[in-house]
Amino acid sequence: MYGMSIMPAMSTSGSGLPREHRAWIALYCLESQSTDRQLVLKQNEVTEEDLSHYLESWLELRRRHQFRGRR
């Protein structure tokens, strides 16, 4: 158990949003804008590790949203 990094999705910030949602917001910002990466991370209170951890769930969310729009 020692040395393992566990990041619960329900860890919240001052915004009250779970870490998972803040990471998704940051990923959307980084995808759609040419902006300072460190600023986006700071504003959303997430780390590069958070982005990596939630990347797959964000991609799945995008796939579902794109599929829903094609119906």
DSSP file (Angstrom, degrees, kcal/mol; ACC not computed):
  #  RESIDUE AA STRUCTURE BP1 BP2  ACC     N-H-->O    O-->H-N    N-H-->O    O-->H-N    TCO  KAPPA ALPHA  PHI   PSI    X-CA   Y-CA   Z-CA
    1    1 A M    >         0   0    0      0, 0.0     3,-1.7     0, 0.0     2,-0.1   0.000 360.0 360.0 360.0 -32.4    0.0    0.0    0.0
    2    2 A Y  T 3   +     0   0    0      1,-0.2     3,-0.1     3,-0.0     0, 0.0  -0.385 360.0  19.4 -66.2 138.4    2.8    2.4    0.7
    3    3 A G  T 3  S+     0   0    0      1,-0.3     2,-0.3    -2,-0.1    -1,-0.2   0.314  91.3 130.3  87.3  -8.6    3.8    4.5   -2.3
    4    4 A M    <   -     0   0    0     -3,-1.7     2,-0.7     1,-0.0    -1,-0.3  -0.573  52.1-140.4 -79.6 142.1    0.5    4.0   -4.1
    5    5 A S        -     0   0    0     -2,-0.3     2,-0.5    -3,-0.1    -1,-0.0  -0.905  19.7-174.9-103.9 115.2   -1.3    7.0   -5.3
    6    6 A I        -     0   0    0     -2,-0.7    -2,-0.0     2,-0.0     0, 0.0  -0.948   4.9-172.9-113.0 126.9   -5.0    6.9   -4.9
    7    7 A M        -     0   0    0     -2,-0.5     2,-0.1    43,-0.0    -2,-0.0  -0.845  13.2-152.0-121.1  93.2   -7.1    9.7   -6.3
    8    8 A P    >   -     0   0    0      0, 0.0     3,-1.5     0, 0.0    11,-0.3  -0.394  14.9-134.5 -65.7 139.4  -10.8    9.4   -5.3
    9    9 A A  T 3  S+     0   0    0      1,-0.3    11,-1.0    10,-0.1    10,-0.5   0.766 102.1  61.3 -63.7 -25.0  -13.1   11.0   -7.9
   10   10 A M  T 3   +     0   0    0      8,-0.2     2,-0.4     9,-0.1    -1,-0.3   0.402  68.6 123.0 -88.9   5.3  -15.0   12.7   -5.1
   11   11 A S    <   -     0   0    0     -3,-1.5     8,-1.7     1,-0.0     2,-0.2  -0.533  50.2-161.3 -65.0 122.4  -12.1   14.8   -3.9
   12   12 A T  B     -A   18   0A   0     -2,-0.4     2,-0.2     6,-0.2    -2,-0.1  -0.645  14.5-153.1-111.1 164.7  -13.4   18.3   -4.1
   13   13 A S    >   -     0   0    0      4,-0.9     3,-1.4    -2,-0.2    -1,-0.1  -0.410  51.8 -72.2-114.4-167.6  -12.0   21.8   -4.3
   14   14 A G  T 3  S+     0   0    0      1,-0.3    -2,-0.0    -2,-0.2    31,-0.0   0.750 130.8  62.2 -61.0 -23.6  -13.3   25.2   -3.3
   15   15 A S  T 3  S-     0   0    0      2,-0.2    -1,-0.3     1,-0.1    -3,-0.0   0.704 107.0-127.7 -75.2 -19.2  -15.5   25.0   -6.3
   16   16 A G    <   +     0   0    0     -3,-1.4    -2,-0.1     1,-0.3    -1,-0.1   0.372  66.4 129.9  86.3  -5.2  -17.3   21.9   -4.9
   17   17 A L        -     0   0    0      1,-0.1    -4,-0.9     2,-0.1    -1,-0.3  -0.587  64.7-108.1 -82.7 144.1  -16.7   19.9   -8.1
   18   18 A P  B  >  -A   12   0A   0      0, 0.0     4,-2.1     0, 0.0     3,-0.3  -0.313  29.7-112.2 -63.2 154.4  -15.2   16.5   -7.9
   19   19 A R  H  > S+     0   0    0     -8,-1.7     4,-2.6   -10,-0.5     5,-0.2   0.876 117.0  59.3 -55.4 -40.3  -11.6   16.1   -9.1
   20   20 A E  H  > S+     0   0    0    -11,-1.0     4,-2.2     1,-0.2    -1,-0.2   0.924 107.4  44.8 -57.1 -46.4  -12.8   14.0  -12.1
   21   21 A H  H  > S+     0   0    0    -12,-0.3     4,-2.4    -3,-0.3    -1,-0.2   0.891 112.0  51.7 -67.1 -39.5  -15.1   16.8  -13.3
   22   22 A R  H  X S+     0   0    0     -4,-2.1     4,-2.2     2,-0.2    -1,-0.2   0.888 109.9  50.3 -64.1 -37.6  -12.4   19.5  -12.8
   23   23 A A  H  X S+     0   0    0     -4,-2.6     4,-2.6     2,-0.2    -2,-0.2   0.911 109.6  50.9 -65.8 -42.1  -10.0   17.3  -14.8
   24   24 A W  H  X S+     0   0    0     -4,-2.2     4,-2.4     2,-0.2    -2,-0.2   0.921 110.1  49.6 -60.8 -43.6  -12.6   16.9  -17.6
   25   25 A I  H  X S+     0   0    0     -4,-2.4     4,-2.5     1,-0.2    -1,-0.2   0.924 111.1  49.5 -60.8 -44.6  -13.0   20.7  -17.7
   26   26 A A  H  X S+     0   0    0     -4,-2.2     4,-2.6     1,-0.2    -1,-0.2   0.910 109.8  51.1 -61.9 -42.2   -9.3   21.2  -17.9
   27   27 A L  H  X S+     0   0    0     -4,-2.6     4,-1.9     2,-0.2    -1,-0.2   0.903 110.2  49.3 -63.4 -41.1   -9.0   18.7  -20.7
   28   28 A Y  H  X S+     0   0    0     -4,-2.4     4,-2.4     2,-0.2    -2,-0.2   0.928 111.8  49.3 -61.6 -44.5  -11.8   20.5  -22.7
   29   29 A C  H  X S+     0   0    0     -4,-2.5     4,-1.6     1,-0.2    -2,-0.2   0.918 111.9  47.8 -60.4 -43.9  -10.0   23.8  -22.2
   30   30 A L  H  < S+     0   0    0     -4,-2.6    -1,-0.2     1,-0.2    -2,-0.2   0.823 114.0  48.0 -69.4 -30.3   -6.7   22.4  -23.3
   31   31 A E  H  < S+     0   0    0     -4,-1.9    -2,-0.2    -5,-0.2    -1,-0.2   0.893 118.4  37.0 -74.4 -40.5   -8.3   20.8  -26.4
   32   32 A S  H  < S+     0   0    0     -4,-2.4     2,-0.3    -5,-0.2    -2,-0.2   0.595 115.1  45.8 -95.0 -11.5  -10.3   23.8  -27.5
   33   33 A Q  S  < S-     0   0    0     -4,-1.6     2,-1.2    -5,-0.2    -1,-0.0  -0.947  70.2-127.9-133.2 150.5   -8.0   26.7  -26.8
   34   34 A S        +     0   0    0     -2,-0.3     2,-0.3     2,-0.0    -4,-0.1  -0.789  62.3 141.5 -92.7  92.8   -4.4   27.7  -27.2
   35   35 A T        -     0   0    0     -2,-1.2     2,-0.6    -5,-0.2     3,-0.1  -0.810  62.5 -76.7-131.8 167.2   -3.8   28.6  -23.6
   36   36 A D     >  -     0   0    0     -2,-0.3     4,-2.1     1,-0.2     3,-0.3  -0.548  37.0-151.8 -69.8 114.5   -1.2   28.3  -20.9
   37   37 A R  H  > S+     0   0    0     -2,-0.6     4,-2.4     1,-0.2     5,-0.2   0.892  94.3  51.6 -56.6 -44.8   -1.3   24.7  -19.7
   38   38 A Q  H  > S+     0   0    0      1,-0.2     4,-2.3     2,-0.2    -1,-0.2   0.862 108.4  52.1 -64.0 -35.2   -0.1   25.5  -16.2
   39   39 A L  H  > S+     0   0    0     -3,-0.3     4,-3.0     2,-0.2    -1,-0.2   0.916 108.8  49.9 -65.8 -43.4   -2.7   28.2  -15.9
   40   40 A V  H  X S+     0   0    0     -4,-2.1     4,-1.8     2,-0.2    -2,-0.2   0.917 111.7  49.0 -61.2 -43.6   -5.5   25.8  -16.8
   41   41 A L  H  <>S+     0   0    0     -4,-2.4     5,-2.2     1,-0.2     4,-0.5   0.925 113.9  45.9 -61.6 -44.5   -4.2   23.3  -14.3
   42   42 A K  H ><5S+     0   0    0     -4,-2.3     3,-1.0     1,-0.2    -2,-0.2   0.928 111.3  51.0 -65.3 -46.0   -4.1   25.9  -11.6
   43   43 A Q  H 3<5S+     0   0    0     -4,-3.0    -1,-0.2     1,-0.3    -2,-0.2   0.833 117.3  40.0 -62.4 -32.6   -7.5   27.3  -12.3
   44   44 A N  T 3<5S-     0   0    0     -4,-1.8    -1,-0.3    -5,-0.2    -2,-0.2   0.392 106.6-126.6 -98.3   2.3   -9.1   23.9  -12.2
   45   45 A E  T < 5 +     0   0    0     -3,-1.0     2,-0.3    -4,-0.5    -3,-0.2   0.903  66.6 124.3  52.9  48.6   -7.0   22.7   -9.2
   46   46 A V      < -     0   0    0     -5,-2.2     2,-0.2    -6,-0.1    -1,-0.2  -0.865  49.6-137.5-130.6 165.9   -5.7   19.6  -11.0
   47   47 A T     >  -     0   0    0     -2,-0.3     4,-2.1    -3,-0.1     5,-0.1  -0.686  33.4-102.9-116.2 170.5   -2.4   18.1  -11.8
   48   48 A E  H  > S+     0   0    0     -2,-0.2     4,-2.4     1,-0.2     5,-0.2   0.878 124.9  56.8 -58.8 -37.5   -0.9   16.4  -14.8
   49   49 A E  H  > S+     0   0    0      1,-0.2     4,-2.5     2,-0.2    -1,-0.2   0.898 104.6  51.3 -61.6 -41.4   -1.4   13.2  -12.9
   50   50 A D  H  > S+     0   0    0      2,-0.2     4,-2.2     1,-0.2    -2,-0.2   0.927 109.1  50.5 -60.8 -45.1   -5.1   14.0  -12.6
   51   51 A L  H  X S+     0   0    0     -4,-2.1     4,-0.8     1,-0.2    -2,-0.2   0.923 112.7  46.3 -60.4 -44.7   -5.3   14.6  -16.3
   52   52 A S  H >< S+     0   0    0     -4,-2.4     3,-0.5     1,-0.2     4,-0.5   0.906 111.9  51.8 -63.1 -41.8   -3.6   11.3  -17.1
   53   53 A H  H 3< S+     0   0    0     -4,-2.5     4,-0.3     1,-0.2    -2,-0.2   0.868 119.2  34.0 -64.8 -38.0   -5.8    9.5  -14.6
   54   54 A Y  H 3X S+     0   0    0     -4,-2.2     4,-2.0     1,-0.2    -1,-0.2   0.356  88.9  99.0-102.2   4.7   -9.1   10.8  -16.0
   55   55 A L  H <X S+     0   0    0     -4,-0.8     4,-2.6    -3,-0.5     5,-0.2   0.922  82.8  49.9 -59.4 -47.2   -8.1   10.9  -19.7
   56   56 A E  H  > S+     0   0    0     -4,-0.5     4,-2.3     1,-0.2    -1,-0.2   0.906 111.4  47.9 -61.5 -42.5   -9.8    7.6  -20.6
   57   57 A S  H  > S+     0   0    0     -4,-0.3     4,-2.1     1,-0.2    -1,-0.2   0.860 112.0  51.0 -67.8 -33.1  -13.1    8.5  -18.9
   58   58 A W  H  X S+     0   0    0     -4,-2.0     4,-2.4     2,-0.2    -2,-0.2   0.913 109.7  49.4 -67.4 -43.0  -13.0   11.9  -20.7
   59   59 A L  H  X S+     0   0    0     -4,-2.6     4,-2.4     1,-0.2    -2,-0.2   0.900 111.2  50.0 -63.0 -39.9  -12.4   10.3  -24.1
   60   60 A E  H  X S+     0   0    0     -4,-2.3     4,-2.5     2,-0.2    -1,-0.2   0.907 109.1  52.0 -64.1 -41.6  -15.3    7.9  -23.4
   61   61 A L  H  X S+     0   0    0     -4,-2.1     4,-2.2     1,-0.2    -2,-0.2   0.916 110.9  47.8 -59.7 -44.1  -17.6   10.8  -22.5
   62   62 A R  H  X S+     0   0    0     -4,-2.4     4,-2.7     2,-0.2    -2,-0.2   0.904 110.2  51.8 -64.2 -42.3  -16.7   12.6  -25.7
   63   63 A R  H  X S+     0   0    0     -4,-2.4     4,-2.5     1,-0.2    -2,-0.2   0.930 111.2  47.2 -61.1 -45.0  -17.3    9.4  -27.8
   64   64 A R  H  X S+     0   0    0     -4,-2.5     4,-2.4     1,-0.2    -1,-0.2   0.901 112.7  49.5 -62.7 -40.8  -20.8    9.0  -26.2
   65   65 A H  H  X S+     0   0    0     -4,-2.2     4,-1.6    -5,-0.2    -2,-0.2   0.910 112.3  47.2 -66.0 -41.7  -21.6   12.7  -26.8
   66   66 A Q  H  X S+     0   0    0     -4,-2.7     4,-0.6     2,-0.2    -2,-0.2   0.898 112.8  49.3 -66.6 -40.2  -20.5   12.5  -30.4
   67   67 A F  H >< S+     0   0    0     -4,-2.5     3,-1.0     1,-0.2     4,-0.4   0.908 109.0  52.4 -64.6 -41.8  -22.5    9.3  -31.0
   68   68 A R  H >< S+     0   0    0     -4,-2.4     3,-0.9     1,-0.3    -1,-0.2   0.852 105.7  55.7 -63.1 -35.1  -25.6   10.8  -29.4
   69   69 A G  H 3< S+     0   0    0     -4,-1.6    -1,-0.3     1,-0.2    -2,-0.2   0.652 101.4  58.3 -72.9 -15.3  -25.3   13.8  -31.8
   70   70 A R  T <<        0   0    0     -3,-1.0    -1,-0.2    -4,-0.6    -2,-0.2   0.501 360.0 360.0 -93.2  -4.6  -25.4   11.6  -34.9
   71   71 A R    <         0   0    0     -3,-0.9    -1,-0.2    -4,-0.4    -2,-0.1   0.495 360.0 360.0 -71.3 360.0  -28.7   10.0  -34.2
